[in-house]
Amino acid sequence: MNNTLIKGLGLLETLSHADQPMGVTELANRLDIGKSTVHRLLQALVEQGYVRRNEAIGSYAASIKLWELGSAVLSNLDLSHASQSWMAWLLERSRESVHLSVLDGDEVVYVHKLDSPEPVRAYNSIGGRAPAHCVATGKAMLAFEPMAQLTSLSRRLQACSPRTLTVPTEFLREMARIREQGYAVNRGEWRESVGGVAAPVRDPGGNVIAAIGVSGPIERLRPARLKMLSADLIRAADGISAALRGDAPRQAAPTRSRRSA
């Protein structure tokens, strides 16, 4: 393996296990490598967000990004499998496209999807991205982010369609409403012709790690139908969350259902 990579990983491991920030000299002595090498590696890790530097005292510590990566790996190992039967159930119920998303900064990433059998349908590719504040799955996850982060986001909202929420107070009220009702709605806020509804999925610790949603032409997803589908989305999201906790079998979704109108 590349020596630089090995040294960088060793540096990250040392900082991750340290109970307080460490300086360049201390790290060099601990790892038995030159101070200039340590400094160069630290600069690269700071630039990539894996290490944070205390400018006042010149020390370094591992950033929360390492925790985020570990949490994502642990959750995603089971997430897709736990979601499969529930996604199929939602597809049967709604006949609209079903997708599973995770949050990456201010964007959602689509990690799994089932396409609607209808000839006119919503399209989202696996690995595709969308602004989180414009789509139902994104809003379902954003609503449970820290208030300071939501306030910051509310000041830099960009319009993707005439229906996008860009007024900070309106956006924050929408986030509060989602937390209260347990689901989020997209009223043509990303693509004006596409609507959707989604609910958050939680890990065993109760943290929101994903969202499951359905989307389709806004002509078919009128407010009354979105409201009706919201109950199915909450049921599916709760079922996936229970499977991740180990409280329910992973294939616990109903095998047959009465289709939603």
Helices and strands as residue ranges (DSSP letters): H 3-17, H 24-31, H 35-47, E 51-54, E 59-62, H 64-94, E 97-104, E 107-114, E 129-131, G 132-134, H 136-142, H 147-154, H 168-181, E 184-187, E 194-202, E 208-217, H 223-245
